[in-house]
Amino acid sequence: MPTPAALLLHTVTPVAVALDWLFLTRPGTLRLHHAALWLAYPVAYTTCVLTVAFPAPAPYAVLNATHHDNTSAPTDSAILLLALYALALSFILLDRLRTTTPKSGFRLRPPVG
């Protein structure tokens, strides 16, 4: 059973971000440099866990070097970061493909001010 913090971090937050992007972000505004910005925290977190706290158990299995040999944790982490980058690029592609005028006639507008 996941803890409330894990549920909030891994389920509620991604859904909220996707809904924010879908309903509150103007179509076509995302650029390629946004994908690199989105990966700044995951890259920094992975680097810290792999370099500073390498012998200690990591909170995620892919970063846990005690269950793997010393080469598989960095390799698995790099593959995961590349997959996250591909996901970010796919969001940018989807943003470019969204129409500027919704067909349903319903679109939330960002707050004024």
C-alpha positions in Angstrom: 0.0 0.0 0.0 1.6 3.3 -1.1 2.0 6.1 1.5 0.0 9.3 0.9 3.1 11.1 0.0 4.1 8.5 -2.6 0.5 8.6 -4.0 0.6 12.4 -4.3 4.1 12.4 -5.8 3.6 9.6 -8.3 -0.1 9.7 -9.2 -1.8 13.0 -8.4 1.0 15.3 -9.5 1.5 13.9 -13.0 -2.3 13.9 -13.6 -2.6 17.5 -12.4 0.3 18.5 -14.6 -1.2 16.8 -17.7 -4.6 18.5 -17.0 -2.9 21.9 -16.5 -1.1 21.5 -19.8 -4.2 20.4 -21.6 -6.6 23.0 -20.3 -4.5 26.0 -19.2 -1.5 26.1 -21.5 -1.9 27.9 -24.9 -1.3 25.4 -27.7 2.1 25.6 -29.5 4.0 27.5 -26.7 6.3 24.7 -25.7 9.8 24.7 -27.1 12.7 22.2 -27.3 14.6 23.8 -24.5 11.7 23.1 -22.1 12.5 19.4 -22.3 16.0 20.0 -20.9 14.6 22.3 -18.2 12.1 19.6 -17.1 15.0 17.1 -16.7 17.1 19.4 -14.5 15.7 18.0 -11.3 15.8 14.3 -12.2 19.4 14.6 -13.5 20.5 16.4 -10.3 18.6 13.9 -8.1 20.1 10.9 -9.9 23.6 12.4 -9.8 23.4 13.1 -6.0 22.0 9.6 -5.2 24.7 7.9 -7.4 27.6 9.9 -6.2 26.9 11.0 -2.6 24.7 8.3 -1.2 25.9 5.4 -3.4 26.4 2.8 -0.6 23.2 3.7 1.2 19.9 2.2 0.0 18.2 4.4 -2.6 14.5 5.1 -2.5 14.0 3.7 -6.0 15.1 0.3 -7.2 16.7 1.6 -10.3 19.1 3.7 -8.2 19.8 1.0 -5.6 23.4 -0.2 -6.1 23.2 -2.6 -3.3 20.9 -4.9 -5.3 22.9 -4.5 -8.5 26.5 -4.4 -9.4 28.2 -1.0 -9.5 27.8 -0.6 -13.3 24.1 -1.5 -13.7 22.7 1.3 -11.5 24.3 4.2 -13.5 23.4 2.5 -16.8 19.8 1.9 -15.7 19.5 5.4 -14.5 20.8 6.8 -17.8 18.3 4.7 -19.7 15.5 6.0 -17.4 16.6 9.6 -17.9 16.7 9.1 -21.7 13.2 7.6 -21.6 12.0 10.7 -19.6 13.7 13.0 -22.2 11.8 11.1 -24.9 8.6 11.5 -23.0 9.3 15.3 -22.7 9.9 15.5 -26.4 6.7 13.7 -27.1 4.8 16.2 -25.0 6.4 19.0 -27.0 5.3 17.2 -30.3 1.8 16.8 -29.0 1.7 20.5 -28.0 2.7 21.4 -31.6 0.0 19.1 -33.0 -2.8 20.6 -30.8 -5.1 23.0 -32.6 -5.2 26.6 -31.5 -9.0 26.6 -31.5 -10.7 23.7 -29.8 -13.3 21.8 -31.7 -15.6 21.4 -28.7 -15.8 25.1 -28.0 -14.8 24.6 -24.4 -11.4 25.7 -23.1 -10.4 27.0 -19.7 -8.7 30.3 -19.8 -5.7 31.1 -17.6 -6.3 33.5 -14.7 -6.1 37.2 -15.5 -3.5 39.3 -13.6 
